[in-house]
Amino acid sequence: MLSTRDKELLSKLDLDYPAVAIKYCFSLPENAEPIGKTLSFCQFIKEAQDTGRKFYITKDDDNCFGKMVLGMTEKTPFAASGQAGYDFGVYRTQAPNARLYNMIPTLVRGSVNYVLFSPVSVCDFDPDLIVAVAKTSKADIIMRATSYISGDLWESKSSAVLSCAWMYVHTYLSGKVNFIITGMHHGLKRRKIYPEGLHIIAIPYQKFCEFFTSLAEMDWELIAMRDDEESKRILASKMEAWQRIDPDFSLKK
């Protein structure tokens, strides 16, 4: 369960779009209402952000391929043929799109029957993922917090189509943070869900401890980025000490 501290830390980021918690469920979630409308999977995050409510979806609520990558339905022959990607002009032929259907991660068929969404601020369950939508200045803080302790590399793994597979399944299965940039992925862009140039970051439960500990401990604005005189003085002193230790070491101010 997310603690009060965890929620306050995310609130302190003051994101333009509230962070959203997601949980994959075999059984009907308790104390949650159905979404009550049909959308594409990439739109459910925005729905939670816009309404501020907790809700769950089933395969009948998703009108795209989210339900397929979550193992709620089988891969359909026509989709797997790659014809749609070719007809949309995303790929030169149908073959590159067809190839994706042999590469994308999917959950075990029938293991997920419901997906629970909630703004983090009102989340009362243990999430599998936390998704943040942020401009670059805030994404910098979020991504640094995912590697502040471990030093894990930042990786973005996705494709022009089926970005939901990489964001919401690959992240969950691999335990690795993943991110994409809005305006570069077909379904998100075609549906005009977000303005271009935002970072969508998916953080899996395996990373929660490091992420929230780091948010609480680290400097959100690094000393080299500050303009106040005291920070400049401290940084200059540190750099002078580095050069005394190693005269060949030099960083431009």
N, C-alpha and C positions, 0 to 999 in steps of 0.2 A: 504494500500500500504506500502511495506517495505521502510523505510527511508534510506537515504544515510548513516546515522550513523549505522543502523541495518546491512547493507551490509558490511560496513567497519569492524564492530565488528566480523562478521563471517569470513571475509577475514583475519583478524588478527590472527585467530586460525591456519591459514596455514595448513588446512587439506590436506592430501594426495589425497582425493577425494572431490571435491567441494560440498558444501551443495546444495540441490535441493528443489525447491518449487513445490508444487502440488496443483491443483485446480480442483474440480469436477464441471462439467458444464452440464446443461440441453440443452442449445443452443450452436451452433457452436461458438467457441471462436474467437474473433477478433484478427487480427494481429499475427496470428500463422499459421504455416504450418503443414500438416499431417506428421507423422513420416516417412511414405513411406516404411515401412518394417514390418514384422510380428515377434513378440518376445513374450516371456512370461512376465507377469506383473512385476515380480521381476527383469527383465532385463532393464526396461525402465529408472529406476534411473541411472543405469550405462551408458545407452545410452546418457542421458543428460550430465553426467559427462565427458564422452569421447568426445562428439562432441561440447559441449559448446553452444548448440542451444536450442531455445524454440520450442516445438512441441506439438501437441495433438494426442491422440489415440482414436479410436472407438473400439467397440467390435470385429470388423473384424481384428484388428491389434494384438489382444491378443490370443495366441494359448494355454493358460492354463486356470486356474480358476479365475484369477483376474476379468474377466468380469462377472463372476457369483456372487462373493461377492459384487461387485459394483451394482448389480441389473440390469445389462445390459442384462442378459440372465437368464433363469430359471435354477434351479438345475436339472441336468440330472439324470434319474433313475439309470444308471450304476454307475456314480460317487457316488451318494448317497448310493449305495449298499455297498461301502467300499471295493470292490473287488480289486481295483488298489493298495490300501495300503497293502493289504494282498499279492498280487502278487509281489510287490516291496520288501516284507520282512520287512516293517516298523512295522507291527502289527502281532500278533500271529494268529489272525483270521480277517475276514472282519468286525466283529462287532464293534471293537473300532474305526475304520475309519468311519464306517457308523454313529456311534454316533456323530462324529464331525459335520456332516451335519445338525444335529438338535441343535447344540450349537454355531456354528460360527455366528458372526454378519454379516448381509447383509443390504445393502441400499434398499430403496423402489424400487420395480421393475419399471424401466423406468424413474426414477428420475435423473439418470446420463447417458448421452449419449456420453459425451466426457470427457477426462481427460487431463488436461494441465500440462506439465512438463517444468521446466526451471531451469537452474543454478540460484541460488539466486543472483549472481552478475549482471545478466541481466534481472531479474524478473521485469515485469511492471504491475503486477496484484496483487490482494489481495489473498495470498495463504490460503488454508485450512490446509495444513501441510507443515512443513519443515523437510526434512530428511537429517541427517548427518551420514556419514560413517567414523568412527574414531578409531584409536588405543587407548589403554586404557588411556594414559596420557592426550589425548585431550578429550576423552569421560568423564573423571573425571570432567573437567571444564564445559562441556556442561550439564552434569547431575546436578552438584552443582548449576548451574545457573537456573535450572528448579525448585529448591526448596529453594534457598537462602533466599527468602522473605517469602514464604508460609510454608516452612517446610514439604511440601508434601513428602510422602514416595516414594521411587523408587520401581517401580513394573515392572516385565517383565511377560507378559502374551502371551503365544503362544502355538504351538503344533508342532509335528515333521513334519507334512504336513500342507498345507494351512496357512502358516505363513502370507501370504498377508492379510488374513481376520483380523488378530489381529493387524498387523502393520498399515494397511491403512484404515480399517473400524472401528475397535474397538477404536483406538486412536481418530479418528474424532468424533465418536458418544459419547464417554465417556468424552472427554476433558482431558484425562489423557495421559501423556507422556508414551510411550512404547519403549522397546528396546529388541533386540535379538543379539545373538553372531553368527558370520559367522562360518560355519562348523558344525552347529547343526540342520540345517533345510534342508529337503530333496531336494526341488527344487533348492534352492540357491546353495547347495553343488554339486548336480548332474550336474548343468550347469557351475560350476567353475566360478561364477561371481566375487567373491572376495576371497582373501586368507583367511585362517582360523584365528580365534581369533580377528576379528574386531567387533566393536560395531556398529550396525545400530540403530539409534535413531530417532524416529518419534515424532515430537513436534506439537501438534494441535494448531489451531489459538487461542483457549481459553488461552493458556499459553504464547503467544508471548510477551505481555506487561511485565510480570514478567521476562521472559527469557532475553530479550534485556536490560531491566533495570538492571538486576543482572550482566550481562556481563560487562556493563559499570561501575558498582559500586564495585564489589567484587574483592578481590585479587585472581588472577588466580593461583599464587603459594602461598600456605598457609605458614604462618610464620614458623610453625614447620617443614616444608620441606626444608627450605632455609639453606645454608651452610655458608653464610657470617657472619662475627663476629658481626656486628651491629644487625642483626636479632636475633642471639643467645642471645645477651645481653638483648634485649628488652623482649624476651620470658622468659628468666631466671628471670627478674625483675617481670614480671606478675605472674609467678608461685610462687615466694616468697611471693607476696602479697596475693595470694589465700591461702597459708598455714598460713599466719598470721590471716586471717579471719576464717579459719577452719583448725586447726592443724591436723585433721584426714584426710584431703584431700591431696592426693599425686598422682603425675603422674611421671612415670619414664622418665628421659630425654633420 
